[in-house]
Amino acid sequence: MKNNHKLSFSFSEEAHTRGDGPTWNSSVRFVTLLYHWGIVQDYPHLIELIARHQNWYKQSRFKDDARLLEQLVRQWPPVDKKPRIWACFHIGPYGLIPRTLLLRDRGVAILLKDEVFEEQQDMYLLYFQKTFGRQPADSELRFIRSGDPDCLTQLKRSVADGLDVICFVDGKEGGTASRGWTMVNLHDMPIPVRYGIAVLSRWTGATVRPIVFSLVQGMPKIHSRWDFLPVTTNQYRSLMQYCYDLLHDLTAEEWLQWEFAPSFFDSVMASSKKKENVMAKGQAWWVPIMTPKEHLLIDVKSGQTVVVSEAEHQYLCSKIKRIVVKI
């Protein structure tokens, strides 16, 4: 299994004391999920994806790469001048998306969740200053808290002012916790999602354009679909499903760049256990889990965990390292 990128890989029996354990375990949960979605080819591919996910963890989602930004601006899908709602995902270096739209002479309103509002607002302002040599006008760049009770009203005003809206549809934030939810299917798994962008689109007449920006072998790759404008409330779920269907075009390398995917692990395993032939045929695919007190292995195929001796745990760790070196 050859590739053009060198994979770095490191963990030890002391990983949990260095703070690497949660990161490693998240990668294991991620590739287990990918296996049950039919994206993993074989055991070496599984280990390669773990190593790639470990590498991805180390990368910034807010890259300051002029070459990458220039390529992204060129590849961005051409659209008319009317304000749009860009339905994005936390995939790839998504921090470049607002900068791309700004460089295409579009005003932007960004919906940010409360816990990252201050940090990300400062980051976007810094990049605007570096790009244009000044602070943005309100007609160019606007920030809206997803937790504000009137966030939809603020977004509606932004569209009326001619700004594009950037919303991350894989977030769970919103002003009202008990309303505004629907269900979509992803690889036959039900996922609850907020449909605020559908309401905003119907209110304003601004179409929704789903888009995913990822990196494939270091180069930007864009997945997008045609505009969608819901006419009735009955189309809210259809719009959200339309956005999530875009993800089925992703490669394994791109799936690894989805920040929120590991959170679906429990739902995927619960769904898999309900199916017939829960125990996959053939040899188990064991991967070590890092915990402070026990030496655990998980079988990626069945989701079962077992406690083993320290020697057995170390043996599998060494075996996995050898596989990565051969890739």
Beta strands, then each sheet from edge to edge (+ up, - down):
strand 1: 85-88
strand 2: 108-112
strand 3: 141-145
strand 4: 164-168
strand 5: 181-186
strand 6: 189-194
strand 7: 208-216
strand 8: 219-224
strand 9: 286-290
strand 10: 295-299
strand 11: 305-307
sheet 1: 3+ 2+ 4+ 1+ 7+ 8-
sheet 2: 5+ 6-
sheet 3: 9+ 10- 11+
end
